Amino acid sequence: MKTTRIAAGVATLAACSLALTACGGSATSGATGEDRDSITWMTMLHTPTTPDPGSPVELALEEHTGMDIEFQWVPDASKDEKINAALASDSLADIVSLTNITNTSVRQALTSGQFWDVEEYLDEFDNLSQIDPQTLDAARIDGELYGVPFQKPKARYGVLVRQDWLDNLGLEVPHTIEELGEVARAFAEDDPDGNGEDDTTGFIDREESFLVGFRSLAGYFGAGQKFTVTDDGTVVPAFTTDAFQDAMEWYRELYEDGGVNGEFVTMAKQNQQDAIARGTGGIVVTGLFEAKNYMNIALSADPDTPMAWALVNDVTYEDVPRRILTDTNGGMGGWLALPKSRVADEEDVRAVLGFIDKLIEPEAFTLMTYGIEGTHYSIDDADVVTIEDQGLWEREVQPYSSSRPSEIVMTFNDTTPYVNEGNEKMAENDEFVVTDPTLPLTSETYNQSWSSIEQQANDAYNQYIVGQIDMAEYEAVIDSLGAQGLDQITEEFTAAYEQANG
C-alpha cells in the first residue's frame, strides 16, 4: 500500500453515508428555486480520467449539499474550444466554470446578458459574503459580477534560495535586490556545491521569464502586474515603465556575470525543474510551494542529497515599499457562472448560490481535497491524515479538487518539508499584493491585438537580456508597438479605468 502522510489540523469528519442512489438527471431550463433538487455543472478536468457518475465523493457531496449533481467534465487542454462552442450554442449547465479569464469569447458572453449578475445576492450566504473585496474587484467586468469568483491565494510567489549553498559560502539569506544579486554572483563564481568544478549558476530561469519569473522580480522594483496606473491616471503596460527597465538593466548585468543561466530563453519548465534538482543553479523565482517539489525530485534522484532551501517573500529594492505581484489575479481564478437559460429566476439564483456556498464549507472542501474518511484517507490520534491508496485517490478524488470554489477554506499542516512555511509566507503576501488594474476593464483593441504586441515585447526583452540589442533598441521596439494598437489599448483602458473609479 502506497501512503502519503500529511499532518492536518482539522477535526475528523463524520463518516459520509454512501447509501444514496445515483443522481436522477439534470435540472431543466425554467426550474425555480422552490422545486430545484438537482444541479448540472460544466467544470474543468485536470486528470486523465473522469470519476464514475455516482462515485463515492459525488454521492457524499450530494448528501452534504442536498442536491443531485451531474458533472459535465471538460478536459482542461481543450476547454477554450469546448466552452466557446457551448457559449455560442447556449448549450450550458446550471453552473459553468469559466477559468480562462482572458478568453475574449468568455468575457463577451459574460457582458452580453447571458449570465446572472450575482453580486447583490452574496451577502445572503455565510461563505459567499466573506469573499475578499480584492478578489471581487478582480472578478468584476465593467463593474458587474457575472459569477462567483473561484478563490485562490492572492500571491504565491517568492524567491527560493539554496540554503545549503549559502551555508557553504558563509552567506546570509538575501532580503534585498542588492543582496540577491551578490548571492547570484557568488553561486556562479565561488563553487557553492564544493565539487571543485565551474558548474553552477545563480538564477535558473526559463522561457517564460518575461511573463513569470522576471516579471515577479520587476515587481520588487516597482513595476506593475502586466499593467499599471501612472501618477496622472494613465493605464500603461508594465513593460513600458522605468521600473521595469531598471529591473531589466539589473538582470542583464547578472546574466553577463553568469548569475543567470545562459539558456533561459529556450529552457522549458520541465528542463528548469530538472536543472534545479541536479543542482545546476541555486535561485528560483517561483511559487513558494515549489520548494517541496524540487526537494522531492532531488531526493528521488539521490536520497542523500544535501539540498535545503530558504523561502524568501520579503525582497525589497531601495526605497520601494515591500510588494509582491499577484500570480493569481488577486486570488481570482475564474467564475462559477449561472446562465439565465438554465437558472430561471431570482429564487433559482439563490438556490444555486446556496449549493456553491455549501461547497465552501470545511466538510465539502475536505471531500474534494482528500475524499471520504475510511475510504480514501484515515486520521490517527495525532491528526495525521494518511492517503491509503494513492491510485484510488487519484481516480476518485483528485478530479474534484480543481473544481473547489475556494482553495483557501482550510490550510492543512504537512509533514513534507517547506509546505507549512510556504503556506505561512503565501498568507503573509496578502498584505503586500499588487494586482493588474485592467482585469475588471474592457478594451476591444486589447482583445484583438494584445497577443501580438506582448509577443513582440517579449522577444525584445529576451534580445536585450542576452545582449543582442541595447536599451535604446528595446525602447524603439516598444515605441513601434504604439501604431500596432498599443496606443489605442492605453486610451481605452484609461477611459474605462476613469469611468470605473470616477
N, C-alpha and C positions, 0 to 999 in steps of 0.2 A: 504494500500500500504506500503510495506516494503522499506525503503530507507536507503542508505548508503551515508553519506555526506563526500566529500573529496575536500579540497581546492586545486585547480590546477592552477599553474602559467603558463597556456597555453592560447593562443588565441582560441576563439571559432571557431570550424571547420565549413567550409561551408557545408550546407546540402548535403548529398550524394544522387544522383539520384538513384532511385530503378527501373527505367523503362528499365532495361536490361533483355534480355532473358537469360534462363539457358545456362550454358556453352555447347558448341557444341562438346564435346568429346576431347580426348587427342591428343597431338602431336604424330605423328607416327615416328618410328625409321627412321632416314635418313632425317628428316626435316632440313632445313638450316635456318640460321639467317634471311634471307630475307623474307621467307614465314612463319615464326613462328608467330602464333597468339594465341597459347594456351600452357598451362603448365600442366603437371601432377606432383603431389608432394606427395611422400610417407613420411608421417610425424607421429609423436607420438601423441597419445590421452591420456590425463591425467584425463579425466572426464568420468562419467558413460555412457553418450550417445554422439553420433555424431550429429553435426548440419546437417540439411537437405541440400542436394545439392540445390544450388540456394538460400541459405539463405541470408538475408539482408546484413550481413557482407561480405559474399563471393562475392555478386554482387557489393558491394561498393569497395572491393579490386580489382575486375576485372576492374571496371571503372578507378580506380586510376593507375593501372599498365598497362592497355591496353591489357591485356591477359585474355582469358578464363582460368579458373583454375579448375582442377579436383583434389580434395584432396583424397588421399588414406590413410585412417586413420588406424594406427597400435596401438592397446592398449599397453600402456607402460608396463603393467605387463607381456606381452608375446612378447616384442619387440625383444629379442635376438633370440627366436625361429623363429619368422616371418622374421626378417631381414636376418638371416643366410640362411633360405630357399630361400629367394628372391635372395640373392647373389649367391648361388650355382646354381640356375637355370637361372640367369641373367634376371629374370622377374621383372625389376625395372622400376621406373618412371623417368621423366626428372630430377627431384631433389629428392634425397634420404636423409632424415635426419638420420644421424648416431650419436646417442647421448651417446652410451656406448663406451667411448674412449679406454677402456682396453679390449674390446671384441677381442679375438685373430682372429676370422674369419673376423671381420671388418678390422682390421689392415692388415691382409694378403691380403684381397681383394683390399684395398687401394694401397698397394705396388705392386700388380700384374699387373698393367697396365689397370685395369678395369675402372678407373675413370680418368678424366682430372686433370692435374696439373694446377691450376688456377692462380698461383701467378703472372705470367707475365702480366695478364690482369687487375689486381685490380686497378692499377694506372689510368686506363681509366675512372673510375667511382667516382663520388663525394663522396659517402659514403664509399664504399669498400676501397678506397685509404686511409681512415682515421683510419683503424683498428689498434689498439695499437700494436707496434712491439713486446711487450712481449707476447701478445695473439697469434700473428703469430708464434713466436718462439715455443710456446707450441703446436701449431696446426701442425707444420711440422713433417713429419716422414722421418727420414734419409735425411733431407734437402729438401724434396718435400712437396708441399701444395696441397693435394688431395681433396680440398673442401674449401668453405668459412666457417671460424670458427663461430659458434654461440658465440656471445659476452655477457659476464656476468660481474658483478662487480668482481674485482680480488680477494678481500679478504673481506669477510662479517663478519668474526668472531671478537669477543672481549670477555670481561668478564662483565656479568651483576651482579650487587650487590644491595641488598635491601637497598635503601636509607633511608627508614623509620627505619630500624633496626640500621643503622649507627647513625642516629639522636638519637634514643632511648638510645644508648650506648655512645654517645658523641664521636664517631669516625669519622675520615676523610675518604674520598674516597681513596682507595688504588691505587697506581700507580707503585709499585714495587712488586716483588715476596715476599720480606720480609714482606711488609705491607699487602699483600694479605693473607699470612699465619697467621698473627696476627688477621686479621679480621675473618678468618675462625674459628680460635680457640675461639674467643670471641663470635661468633654466636652460637658455640656449648656449651659454658660454662656459659654465662652471661645473659641468659634469654632475648634475644633481642626483643621478642614479648610481654614481660611483663606479661605473664599469670601465672607466678609462677611455671611453670612446666618444667621439663627437656625433652623437646620435639622438639628441633631444632638442626640443624647441620649447617656446613658451606657450602661446595660444595654439590650440588645434581648432581651426575654423573650417567651414565647409562652403559649398557653392551658394547657399542661401545667406551668405554673410550680410549682404546689403539689406535683406528683408528680416533677418533674425538676429544673429549674434552681434554684428557690428551695430545694428540699429539700437540694440539694448545698451551698448557702450556709449553710443552717441547721446542717448538719453541722459547719462550722467553729466554730459557737457551742457545740457540744457535743451537739446533737440527734442522735438515733439514725436509723438507716436503717429507716423505716417503723415499727418497734417498738424499744423499748429496755428494759433491765433496770434498775430503780431500786436504790438502795443497800440497800433491805430485801428485794430479790429479787423484786419485783413486775414483771411484764411489762406495759408500757403502750404505747399508740400514741405515736409521737414528737410528734404534733401537740398532745398534752395537756401537754407538758413546758415548764418555764420557759425552757429554752434555745431551743426552737422559737419561743416567743412573744417572747423577746428579739430573735431574728432578724427576726420579723415587724415589730416596732416600728422596727428599724433600716431595713428595706426600705421601710416606709410613709413614713418621713421622706424617703428618697431619691426615692420616687415623687412626693411632694408638691413636692420641689425640682426636678423634671424630670429626675432622674437615671435614671429607668426609663421606657421607652416607654409612653405613656398607653393604648394599645390592646392591651396584652399579653393581657388576658382573652379576647379574641376572635381573636388572631393565630395562624394555623395555622403549622405548621413550615415549609412551603414559602414562605409570606409572610415568615417570620422570616429565612430564608436570603436571599431577595431583598432585604430591607431591609439586611442586613449587606453584601451585595455592592454595593448602591447607596451605602453609606457613611452610612446613617442613624444608626447607633449604633456605639460603639466597645468594648463589653464584652459577652462572651457566656459563659455558664456552660454548658459542653458537653464532649463528648469532645475530648481533646487532639489527636486525629487530624483534627478538623474544619477546622483552620486551612488545610490543603491544599485542602479542598473549597471553602471560602469564597474562597480566592485564585483557584482555577480559574474559579469562577463570575464573579468580578470581572474577571478577565483576558479572559474570553470576551466580556464586555460592553464592556471598554475595555482594549486591550492595553497602554496606557500608564498604567494605574492605579498610584498610588503606595503602594497598600496593603501594610502589613507588620504582622506580629503578634508579640506577646510571649506565650509559653506559660508560664502560672504554675500550679504544682502544690503550692505550699507556703504557702498563705494560712493565717494563724492569727488568733485572737481572744483578746486579753488573756492570761490565764494558762491557757487551754485548750490542752492538748498538741496538736501537729500531728496532724491526722487527715483522712481522706477517706472519704466514704461509698461503698461499692461500688455500681456501677450494673449489675453482672453477677452478683449473688447470690453474692459471694465467689468469682467465677471459675467458677460452675456454671451451665451453660446448658441443663440438662435431663438426661435419661437415655437411654442406649442400653440398653434393657430386653430381657430374654430371657424370653419366655413359656414356662411349663412345658408347655404343649400342643404346643410346637414343638421345644423343646430338652429331650431326654428324660431325661438323667441327668447325673451329675457329670462324666463324661468328655466328654459333649457340651457341657456348660457350658465346660469347659476348651478345647475345640476352637473354640467361637465366640469366647471371650475371646482366644484366640490370634490369630484373624483381626483382631479390633479392635486388639490390641497391634501387629500389623504395620502397621496404618493410621496409627499414631503414629510410625513410622519416617520419617526425612527423605525417603527416596525416594517413599513414598506421599504424604506431605504435599505435596511439590513437584508430584507428578502432579495432585493435587486442587486445587492453587493455580495452577500455570502450565501444566500439561499435559505434553506429550511434546516433548522437545528435537528440533528439526529439523522438527517438525510445527506446534507452537503457539508455540514460542519458540526463541531461539538465545542463546548466550552468547559474548561476544567475549573477547579476551585480557585485558581489564581486568575480567572478571567482571561485565559489564553484560548483563543479560537484556533481550531485545527481544521483545515480543509481536508476531509477524509479521503477523497478521491479526486485528484486534480482533473482527470478526464471527464468525470461526471459533472464536476463544477463547470468546466469549460463548455459542455454541451447544454446543460440545463439552467445555468445561472448567468454566465458571462454575457450572453446576448442581451440581457435586460439592463446591464449596468450602464451602457451608453444612453439609455432612454430615461435615466433618472432625471426628473425635473430639476433636482438640485444635487450638486456634488458636495455641498458644504453643510449637510444636515448634521453629521457627526464626524469627528476625527478619531480614527482608530489608532491606538498606540501599536507599535510594531517592534518585534524583536530584531528585524533586519537593521543593520547599521544605517544611520543617517535619515531614516524615514521620519522619526519624531522631530529631529532637529529641522528637517526640511519643512515639515508641516508648520512648525512654530514660526519659521522665518518667512514662509509664504503668508501667514496670517499677519506678521509684522508689516509686510509690504503694503497692506491695505491703506495704511495711514499716508503713504507717500506715492500712491499710484497716479500716473498721468495717462489719460485716455485720449482717443482720437476724437476731436470735436466734430468731425464730419459724419460720424456713424449715424446720428439721427437726421441727417440732412440729405437733400436730393440735388443732384446735378446731372442733367441729361447728357452733357458733354463728357462728364466723368464716365458715365455708363458706356458711352460709345468709344472713348479714346484712351482711357486710363491705362489699359493693359500695355499698349504700345509705348506710351510715354514712360511708364515705370520701367519697362524693359530697357529702354534707351538710357535712362538714368542709371540703372543697374549696371549696364555694360560700361558706362563711363566711369562709374565707381571702381569697378574691377580694374580697368585700364590705369586709373590713377594710382591705386594701391600698389600694383606691381611695377609701376614706373614707366608705363608706355606713354602716358600723357602727363602734363603738369596741371597745376590748379587752374591756370588761365584757360587751358583747353577744356578742362572739365566744365568750367563756368560757361564756356562758349556752347558746349553741348546743351547745358541746361537752358541757356538763353534761347537756343533754337527750338526748344520744345514749346515756347510760348505760342508760336504760329501754328503748331500742330494741335492746339486745343488747350494747352496748359493755362494760358491767359484767361480763356473763357471759363475753365473749371474754377479758377480762382475767383472770378467775378460771380459765378453762380453760387458757389459755396459761401462766399462772403455775404451775398444778399440773403441767402437762406439763414445764415447764422444771425445776421442782424434782425431778421424777422422773428426768429425763434427766441432771441434774447432781448428784443426791444422793449 
